[in-house]
Amino acid sequence: MSDHVLITGGAGFIGSHLADELLRHGHRVRALDDLTPQVHGPGHHRPRYLAPEVELVRGDVRDPATVAAALRDVTAVYHFAARLGVGQSMYQISEYTSVNGVGTAVLLEALAKRPVRRLVVASSMSVYGEGLYRTPGGTLMSGVSRPLAQLERGEWELRTEAGEALLPLPTPETKPPSLESVYALSKYDQERLCLIMGRAYGIPTVALRFFNVYGPRQALSNPYTGVLAIFAARLLNDGAPPIFEDGLQRRDFVSVHDVARACRRALDADGAVGLSINIGSGVSHSVRDVALALQRVLGKRAIEPELTGRCRLGDVRHCFADIALAQRTLGYEPQVGLEEGLRDLAGWLDGRTADDGASLARAELEQRGLTR
């Protein structure tokens, strides 16, 4: 079945790859995007990477008239429009709450009047806070977090009351949310709003919780984007990748190509309706190891990562995906391993330049007391 699909935030990193995936499978695609300068640079120009077959509507998802026009003749919607980034969300509170919350509400009010056959909303691993853990004795632990006093001492690992280190485990969707940042709260808000209203208005809805997505087209000059884009921007300027804490925190890095395939599968997977589903690689890596791997593929072996020995409030120690539910409901199987994915990213980076804003972003957080 061919759909006319609207992707809010469709000119962005993940949205544009999804557009390519949908076009390859015979769908028509329209993108609604405000082309925010922090992501796309000045001038509000259409990105060169956006497929020419994509109809681009420039506008704000919070504007009811713009949203209504973008929904004309659409049969399915992917809601990706959002302000992104944990650190910035902790001081641009009204902006994140407005775009992510009000924007979603405006879209849902429009869909209540003009239902579609499928709604897919982009959620985030950030809703989990810390991932799932196990004590040395085998007890599962969720809802744990690190006290401020511990962070101020530079003690990064989570421990039992007896001082034993907790073992991080793949995090399933059954783990209750633990919202540690404004961004996490806003993404959970988006997820739940869509699932609640989808059920109320008979719109089959799926929420996809993305883990650390990376690949070509990431906004290199946006210091609040994904960590691999931040590392790449620093390395392109022959600087050391900045790593918070000790670099041993573990994450799930998933190629944008795998994410786009998962999103396309959600369009027709009836078993996924009403669910929140992890989309990751199913493999964890330390942030430091990933920084070193990126240095190798970029030929920057002589540059050592910069371990800051500090943390950002709102960050978590370990969180990586259990993808069993995606495998069952979407038939999802990651196809791009980390080394292959980093080579893909490096190929796209070749010949590019980037404004390295990581130092300014860190200074902004420190001035506001948001690092420890």
N, C-alpha and C positions, 0 to 999 in steps of 0.2 A: 504494500500500500504506500502510495506517495503522499507526503504531507507538505503543506505550506507552513513552515516553521518560523516562529519568531524567537530569536535569542536576545534577551536583554543583556547588555554588556557584551554584545556579540563581536565588537571590534577589538576586544582584549585578547590576552594571551590564550586562555583556554577556549573562549568563545570562538575565536577565529579558527582554531584547529577543529573544533566541533563542526563549524560551518563547512570546512573542507570534507570532513567525514560524511556529513549529511548529503552534500552535493554529489559525492562519489556514489551514494546509494539512491540517487534519483529524486531527492527531495528539493523543493524550492526553499530558499533561506532569505529571511529578512533580519537585519540586526538593528537594534535600538541601542545607541551609545551616546554618552555626552562628551566623549573624547577628552576626558579630563587631562589637563596639561601635565600633571604629575606622572601620568602613565604614558601619554602619547606625545608629550612635548608641546611647545607653543604653536598656536595657529589653528587648532581644531581641524587638522587635515586628515583625510581618509588614509589609514595606514596602507602602505604599499603591499604588505603581505595579505591584506584582505582580498579574497577571491573576487574578481570582477563580477561574477554572477550573483554575489550577495548584494541585495538592496539595502543600503544603509540609510537609516533614519537618524538624524542628529537630534538629540534631545534628552531631557531629564526624565528619569523614570518616576519622579515625583509629580510630574505635570499630567493631570488627567486627560487633557485634550491630546497631548502627544502620545500617551499610552493607547488611548482609544484608536487613534489613527494607525498606530503601529500594529494593532491587533486586527485590522480589517482583512477579512478573508483568510485568517490564520486558523489552522486546525490543531496545532500543538505549540507549546511554549516551553522554552528553557529559560529559567530565571537565574541569570548569573550576575546581574548588575549589583555591585556592592563596592563600598570602600574597604580596602584590604590592608591588613597588617596589625599585629598585636601592639607594637610599641606606640605607633601614632594614635591608635584608638584611645590610649590612656590619657591623652590630653585634647584631642579633637573629638570630644565626647558628643557634642551636639551634631557634628557633621556625620559621624558614623551612625548615630542613632537615627538621624533623619533619613539619610540615603538608604540604609539597610532596612530600617523598620518602616518608615513612612512610604518609601518607594515600593516595598512589598505590599503594603496595604492598598496603595493606589492601584497597583496591578491587579490585586485580587478583587477589588471592587469592580473593576472593568470586566474581569473574567466572570464575575457573578451575573453580569448582564449578557455576556457573550461567551458561554462555556466552550472549552476546547476538549478534544478527545484525550489529551495527555498533558500534564504539567510536570516538569522535572526541575527541582530547585537545587542549586549548589549550596551544600552545607560544608562543614569544616571539621577536621580532627580537633580543632581548638575547643569544641564543645565538651570534650572529655576532661579537659584539664590534664592532670597526670593520668597516665595510662593505667592498665591493670597491673597489680603487683602480687607477689607471693612471699610469705615469710619463710625463713629457713625451715620452719616446722610444717610448711605446706598449706597454711591458711591463706586464702585469697583476700586481697585488700583493695578496696576501691574507695574513692572519696578522700584519699590522703593528699596532703600538701605539705610544703616546707614552710615552717614559721619564719617570719622576718628575722628573728634573732639568729636563726641558723644560717640564713643567707648572708647576714652581716659578718658572720664568722668565716665565710668562705667554705662552708661545709655543704657540698652539693647533693650528695646522695640521700634518698629517703631511708629512714631507719625505723625499727620498732622502738617502743619505749625502753626496751632493754639495750638499745644501741646496735642491734643487728641490722645489717644492710638488707633492704628489700630487693627481691629479684624481679625485674620488669618482665612482663609477659605480653604477647600479642593482645591488643585490646579489641574485644568484640562489641557489637552494638548493644548488648545487654548491660554493659557498664553504665551506671547512671551518670548523667552530665555533672560536671563540676566546673563552673564557669569562672575562670581566673582573670579575664580581661573584658574590656568593653566590646572588643571585636568578637570574642567568643559568645558573649551575651547576645549581640546583634545577629550573629549567624544562627544561633539556636532560635531566636525570635523569628527569623526568616523561615527556618525549617518548620517550626511548629505552626506558624500562621498558614503556610501553604498546605500542610497536611490536614489541619483542622477545617479550613475553608474548602479544600478539595473534597473532603468527605461530606461536608454540609451541602455543597452544590453539585455533587455527582460528577466531579472532575477527577478522573484517576490520576493520582499524584504520587511521585517518587522523590525522596530526598537522598542525595548522594553526598556522603561525607568525604571530601577530598583530603588526602594526606599531603605530603610535601611534593607538589607538582613542579616539574622542571622541564626545560627544553627550549627549542628555538622560539623567538618572539617575546620572551620575557622582557619586561621594562628594565633595562640595565641601569638607567639613571634614576630609578625610583628606589631610594634607600630603605623603603619599608616593604619591598616586595619579597619574593622567596629568597632564601639564604643563598642558593646557588647563583642567582643573578647578582646578588651583592658581592659574593666571592669573585665572580667573573668580572664585574666592573672594577674591582680593586686590582685583580691580576692584569687586566688589559692596560692598566696604568702603572704596571710594575710595582704595585704595592702588595703588602702582606694581607691575606684574607683575615678579617677581624672575627674572632670567635669568642663568644661569651663563655663564662665559667671556665672549665678545663678542657672543653672540646669533646668530652666523653659521653655527653648526652646523646641518646639514640633516637633516630627518626626513621620514618619510612619514606624514601624518595621514589616517586613514581613518575614515569615518563608521560608527558602530555599526550603522546600518541595512544598510550594505553587508556588514559582518562577519556579521550575523545571516543574511543571504541566503546568503553563502558557506558558513556552517556548516550550514544546512538542505540545501544542495546536496550536502554531503559525506555525508549520510545514505544516498544512493543512487548515488553516483558510483563505480562499480566500478574505473574507471581510476585512482582516487586511493588505493586501498588499498595500504598499506605505505609510503606516501610522507610526507615532510614538505613542506608547501606554504606559501609566503608568501601572506598575506592583507593587502594594503595598497591604496593608491589608485593606485600606479604613478607618482605625481608627488611631487617633493620640494619642500620649502619651508624657508626658514631659520626658526629658532625666533623670532627677533626679528620677522620679517615676520608670522608667525602671531599673535604677541602684539599687534601694531599692528592687524591685521585684526579681532581680537576686540574691541579697544578701540573701533574704529569702529562695529561692529554693536551694541555696548552703549551707545553714545553717551558714551564716556569719552575723547574725543580729546585733552583737555587733559592727560591723565596720561601722562608719559613712562615707558617701561619702565626698571627698575632693572638696569643691567648690573653684576654683582658683580665681574667681573674675576677670579673664582676658579672652580675646577672641583671636582666631586665625584669622589673615587676610585671607579672602577667605571663612570663615564660614558665615552662614546665621542664622537668628533668628528662623523663623518658616517655615516649608515646609512639607506638607503631601498630600497624593494622593487622587484625585478624580478618581475612578476606573470604572466609568460608561462605558467608551469606551472599556475597556478590557472585561467587562461583555457582551457588545453587539457584539463585533467582535470575541472574542475568546471563549465565553461561560465560562469565568473565574469567579470562585467564591472561595475566600479564605476559606480554611478549617481548618487552624491551628490558634487558638487564642493565645494571648501573653502568658498567663499562661501555656498552654499546650506546646507552643514552647520553653519557658524557661525551663520547666521540661525536654524536649527532649535534649536541650543543656546541662543541668546539668548532665543528664545521660551519655552523651558523655565525659564530663569533669571529671567524677569520676575516680580518680587514675592517672590523667594526671599532668604533670608539665609544667611550662611555664617560659621562660625568660621574666621578666617584663622590657620592654624597654621604657615605657611611659615617665619616668622622663628624660631619655636621649633625647628622641624625642622632649619633650617640651623645654629642654635646647637648643637644636639645633635651634628651631624656635626663641627662645628669643635672642640668640646670633646674629641672622640675622635680628632682628627687626620685626619679623613677628607675634608678639603678642602685644596686647595693654591692 
